[in-house]
C-alpha cells in the first residue's frame, strides 16, 4: 500500500518516519515544513496535496485544526482534487467533530472514504510509535488501514461512526487538562506547606491518585522543564472545540471552562508555546512558590 502523508510538524514528522521504518512507501508534503530528512530516508516529496493524493491509495493528514484540514482536503489543489475513487483518507488531526462530518460528506461525493483518527500521547509517543489512536468511520475501511495505524500506535480503537474519533479525543483532552490542573494545585499546596514535592510524588503515585498524566508531568515540573511535548496553545484549541461541541449539545462543562481560562491566562503571559504542564506556573505564581526538587 502506497501512503501519502500530509503535515510534517511536531507530531506528523516522527509518525511518517515510523511508517518509512516499517517499509511503507510514502509520498510526503508540507507547505511550510522541510521534507529533506524524510526524502533521505526514502520518501518521495510531493508538490501539493493534490499531487500526493493522485499517487497513493491511502492519504494521512496530521494538521493543527479544522480550517487547515479543510484547506488541505477541500481547497484548491487539495486531496479531493487528486484522489481516485476508493482512496481512503485518514485525518489524524484533532479537530471539531462537526468538521470531520462535513469533510466526510465532501469526500464521499468524490468516492473517497474518510476516517477521523486523532491521537493522544504527544511528541514522545509519536517518536516511539506508541500513540493512542481513536477512530471514527466505516468499519471496513478501518480494517483495511489498521495495520498501518498500528505502526504508529500502541493502541488503535474504532469508537464509532465518523466524528466519534474526535468526540473521544475531546473527552481525552478534557481529562488530561483537568488532571494537569489537579496535579498542579495539589503539588503547589504541598510545596507551600513545606513538604518535599518529590517525596509527595513517590508517596502517592502508586495509589488511587496516581495517573499517566502525573507520572509524565510531575518529573518535568520538578526539573523546571516546560519544553513542549504538547503546547498550551494547542490544548487551548482542543478545549475550544470541546466547549463549542458541548454548547451545541447543551452539555454543561464548567470544569473545562475553568481550565480554559487558566490556559488563556498563561498564553497571555507568553507561555503559549510551553508544554501544557506549565499550568503549574499559574498556581506557582498565585502561591509565590515553585514546585521543584
Steps between C-alpha positions, in 0.01 A plus 500: 500500500639839397434770759481877476587693816408870519603706803857461625498692825592401853273193482477419130873480432579219747181318400608509135849381598350199677308407185816526291685285755225238460576490124190681382538706184423865584429816303526795740403865483492805723464856372708643784725225640812349342480155342872433436552272800207280400616488137842392626328210676328392179180703475395681183434875528160606369441841345149555636223321686342424163825352372537279808142371478536417130788260572374299798229269630492644851539865603582590861467860616645633826422872528436760774124567480178484299576788258836346406342163428224662294760684291716191444207269422242725332703799383666575169751226408369310800472130572155469342629657176751217460354195674365209299164341595565240767784696661490495879563827684600473865505835675708462817468868593307604810209704363134569571278192455262702282790590271587130461140428399504788249827379347368144483198612296725690259726197468206266441388717206839425337490129580755539780452325835598703806586401856568743784783361714641753747782394730609543859848474646687805380839513331672231714243236406496619138876438493489153655184395315278445803225755442140430597286530187122540521323442169159591363359386167425203277594166659617344172733793428628480856589134455694586183719761668534365854837336431631838381370676810649229723848601379453842660309391808484292812121502489259536205127486577203567274248684718211556257396682186668805348558771760508253788880501495513873563225484764716245680806723460311793654413281799867404523614862490255607768626225730868576430457875556309457825746237620790740442308771687428266793863390518619861483258611770584211732877531465488877546314444826742235627806704398364814668444291813869413499475137390754384239307464171721213383412309818131575448524362146670182620239455773184539290587382149423137585162576656161606365626850421767359272456558127685493170473879492659543843776250418582689180465858620621517861859402408498782243363752752752392765779566249350831388480352150211655307631419151202392294392149440153650460470878494252699706375678188408165344322389815306828490392409147376160616318647799331757275377215280378322814315809623345565157387138472362501855303818430360351179382198700379700803750329731632690802882481533594753773833336587604512136414869490710555812817335371451682169521832686821390674659405169387825339661693787825306448491577128466870583805459725699375200474129581298395194791303355584333832397146584154475652657400831582872527150520652704449818651847446156657539465348847863572589451866410193534721659319796846655454669162512673266251439125481860386457735235635 
